[in-house]
Amino acid sequence: MVETSSSIPSSNATSGNSSSLRQPVTSLFGEDEDEPPICGSSHPRSTQVERQSSSKSTIIPVPEEGDGKRVSDDKADIEVNLIPVKRVPLEILQETLVEDSLSRKEPDLEHGGARLVNFVHSSPQLDLSGLNQLSWALHFTHQNPTLVFVFSALGLVPLAALLGFGTEQIALKTSASVGGLLNATLGNIVEMIIAGIALKECELELVQSSLLGGLLSNLLLVLGMAFIVGGYRFHQQEFQPMVAQLNSSLLIVSVISLIVPVAFHQYLENRVDDGQELPILLELSRGAAVILILIYFAYLYFQFYSHNHLFLEVDTNSSMSSDSSTMSSDSSSTSCDDFHTIKLNTPTALSLVLVATGLAYLTAESLVDSLNGLLLAHPGISKEWLTLIVIPVISNAAEHVTAVIVASKGKFDLAMSVAVGSCIQIALFVIPLLVLVAWGMGKPLTLLFDPLETVVLFFSVLLVKFSVEDGKSHWMSGMALVSVYILIALAFWHFPETHRMLQGSPIGCV
């Protein structure tokens, strides 16, 4: 009994020593002193283990010795990854975590320029060392307009990508609603620049055709390619049906705003005196523009505030085909977050957007100025085909690639947002805004588009509505959309050179 009682203090002392090693992670905060250990009972060799843990980040817990037997020293069976316990005050630890989080999220301003230069030069598709400078040189020295048009068109592709990258970097530093609004506002900046330059030079048909071509390319080509690429990997593609129905309804509203002026023109042409139809169409177009812009702002409020829960992504992993189900879970769950990481701080990203916008303006100006010279040198090329097909595809190239990439990753809601959301912005905001801007500039821009363009847009919207209204789609739907777009491109390749007339007179600036 004497030996037993004398061994108790030694055991307790040892237990007190080793318990500090086996405290749970919460003991780092020093909040609960009575929390029981989680790594088993104490052992006399804990002092030796603690000495070893000072030089390593792992601890080897030693089980109790029983019946005088030696404990196996096989580290492969008993080694676990634990944090060496060192008591840290809660306030200091919280400050350290906050500082570390901020340092990871916000790149150093001092190195922002270096990060930007490294990003541009590490991406061959974003290297601006040749195309834009060459297009400017050819344009300002009045060289071959065909070369100016080609190099200007190619130069807009990396500039559009840089604009999208800079906008995304700024949006990542804001809330979800502000970031979404920023992306919606700057998402079609290249199209707005081209249309604005054309409006300044009173190329009214170019303004209308380029914007309507942007609608067609996003609705048919981009969405169709996203469905095809996504359908190659996924048996069925799912997205929010209510959001798809809302988007379809908004697109139909925008098409109605274009159909009404066409129908009104057909009715008024022979029923009013000469010179009276244009003022009526201008009043109708400007009133409709105000209504469409109000609808667009209401849509933004609906999307980012009142019903933002409807725009959450749908999990499509359960819809994977048998062929693609053998892929690794890492690749199947890869999201667009890989493409949306913070690489630039806010001032650098804002500078990037401003600089890229200025460069895009110079390149777009070269593109617009060279268009008429290109048509004179190549009379077999249709102007309507260039403005309705070529220019929208080039100016939206970066956005097209983004939609296809996210669709291949299973993010079909995001692909729909990129494609259809861009159409809604053009139809409900960009076109009406330009009508109001033209009003302030004294230029007669109306919502009276070419009848064939309006009919084509109407049936394209109907096709998209039938393809997405149930919230599900597949690669065959994509084939239908792309096929219709190719058919439209073939039709406008043979479109004759005509001027839009009102009561026998062409619409133009005074």
Buried (B, 14 or more C-beta within 10 A) or exposed (E): EEEEEEEEEEEEEBBEBBBBBBBBEEBBBEEEEEEEBEBEEBBBBBEEBBEEBEEEEEBBBBEEEEEEEEEEEEEEEEEEEBBBBEEBEEEEEEEEEEEEEEEEEEBEEEEBEEBBEEBBEEEEEBEBEEBBBBBBEBBEEEBEBBBBBBBBBBBBBBBBBBBBBBBBBBBBBEEEBEBBBBBBBBBBBBBBBBBBBBBBBBBBBBBBBBBBBBBBBBBBBBBBBBBBBBBBBBBBBBBBBEBBBBBBEBBBBBBEBBBBBBEBBEEBEEEBEEEEBBEBBBEBBBEBBEEBBEBBEEBBBBBBEEEBEEBEBBEBEEBBEEEBEEEEEEEBEBEBEEEBEBBBBBEBBBBBBEBBBEBBBBBBBBBBBBBBBBBEEEEEBBBBBBBBBBBBBBBBBBBBBBBBBBBBBBBBBBBBBBBBBBBBBBBBBBBBBBBBBBBEEEBBBBBBBBBEBBBBBBEBBBBBBEBBBEBBBBBEBBBBBBEBBEEBBEBBBEBEEEEBEBBEEEBEBE
